[in-house]
Amino acid sequence: MLLQLPFFFAATYAYVAGKNWIRAPAIAYGAHAATTLVPILAELALSAAGRANPRRTELLAIYSIYLAMPLAIALSMAGSRIPFPSARKKKEC
């Protein structure tokens, strides 16, 4: 709560305003969030208690979004040295 909530507002601002300083924090956040979901999904998919849950497929589908989105954020930011090139061009003008 103390880390993710403030980050959410800062990241929202950075994405809307096209701020390139969000790259490193977004990679860290995306990697952290994605790696915390791996054991949760594994427990749900592979444990006896998870397999016995009648809503297991539904839960896996819902929780998978919380793995996919942070992973997509981390990979897209890691793959681009300048995530918002148009913002940089505006600053140079």
SULZIKA-V750735 format. One record per residue. N is the residue number from 1. RES is the residue in one small letter. PHI is phi as a letter, one per 30 degrees, with the letter a starting at -180 (999 if undefined). NEAR is the number of other C-alpha atoms within 8 Angstrom. D_FIRST is the distance of its C-alpha to the first C-alpha in Angstrom with 1 decimal. Layout:
N & RES & PHI & NEAR & D_FIRST
N & RES & PHI & NEAR & D_FIRST
This chain:
1 & m & 999 & 4 & 0.0
2 & l & d & 5 & 3.8
3 & l & c & 6 & 5.5
4 & q & d & 7 & 5.4
5 & l & d & 8 & 5.5
6 & p & d & 8 & 8.1
7 & f & d & 8 & 9.6
8 & f & e & 8 & 10.2
9 & f & d & 8 & 12.2
10 & a & d & 8 & 13.9
11 & a & d & 10 & 14.9
12 & t & d & 8 & 16.2
13 & y & e & 8 & 18.3
14 & a & d & 12 & 19.5
15 & y & d & 9 & 20.6
16 & v & d & 7 & 22.3
17 & a & d & 7 & 24.0
18 & g & i & 9 & 24.9
19 & k & d & 10 & 23.5
20 & n & d & 10 & 24.4
21 & w & d & 7 & 22.0
22 & i & d & 10 & 19.2
23 & r & e & 11 & 21.2
24 & a & d & 8 & 20.0
25 & p & d & 8 & 16.2
26 & a & d & 12 & 16.7
27 & i & d & 13 & 18.7
28 & a & d & 9 & 16.2
29 & y & d & 10 & 13.3
30 & g & d & 14 & 15.8
31 & a & d & 11 & 17.3
32 & h & d & 8 & 14.2
33 & a & d & 12 & 13.1
34 & a & d & 13 & 16.8
35 & t & d & 9 & 17.6
36 & t & d & 8 & 15.0
37 & l & d & 11 & 16.6
38 & v & e & 9 & 20.1
39 & p & d & 8 & 20.2
40 & i & d & 8 & 18.7
41 & l & d & 11 & 21.4
42 & a & d & 9 & 24.0
43 & e & d & 9 & 23.5
44 & l & d & 12 & 23.8
45 & a & d & 10 & 26.8
46 & l & c & 8 & 28.6
47 & s & d & 9 & 28.2
48 & a & d & 6 & 30.7
49 & a & d & 7 & 28.1
50 & g & d & 11 & 26.7
51 & r & d & 11 & 30.2
52 & a & d & 7 & 31.1
53 & n & d & 7 & 28.5
54 & p & d & 6 & 30.4
55 & r & c & 6 & 27.5
56 & r & e & 12 & 26.8
57 & t & d & 7 & 27.9
58 & e & d & 7 & 25.9
59 & l & d & 8 & 22.7
60 & l & d & 11 & 23.5
61 & a & d & 8 & 24.1
62 & i & d & 8 & 20.8
63 & y & d & 10 & 18.7
64 & s & d & 9 & 20.9
65 & i & d & 8 & 19.7
66 & y & d & 11 & 16.2
67 & l & c & 13 & 18.3
68 & a & d & 9 & 20.8
69 & m & d & 9 & 18.8
70 & p & d & 13 & 16.7
71 & l & d & 12 & 20.0
72 & a & d & 9 & 21.9
73 & i & d & 11 & 19.8
74 & a & d & 14 & 20.2
75 & l & d & 9 & 23.9
76 & s & d & 8 & 24.7
77 & m & d & 13 & 23.3
78 & a & d & 9 & 24.9
79 & g & d & 6 & 28.1
80 & s & b & 7 & 28.5
81 & r & d & 6 & 29.0
82 & i & b & 7 & 28.8
83 & p & d & 8 & 26.5
84 & f & b & 9 & 27.7
85 & p & d & 7 & 31.4
86 & s & d & 7 & 32.4
87 & a & d & 11 & 30.1
88 & r & d & 8 & 31.9
89 & k & d & 8 & 35.3
90 & k & d & 7 & 34.6
91 & k & d & 6 & 33.7
92 & e & d & 5 & 36.9
93 & c & d & 4 & 39.1
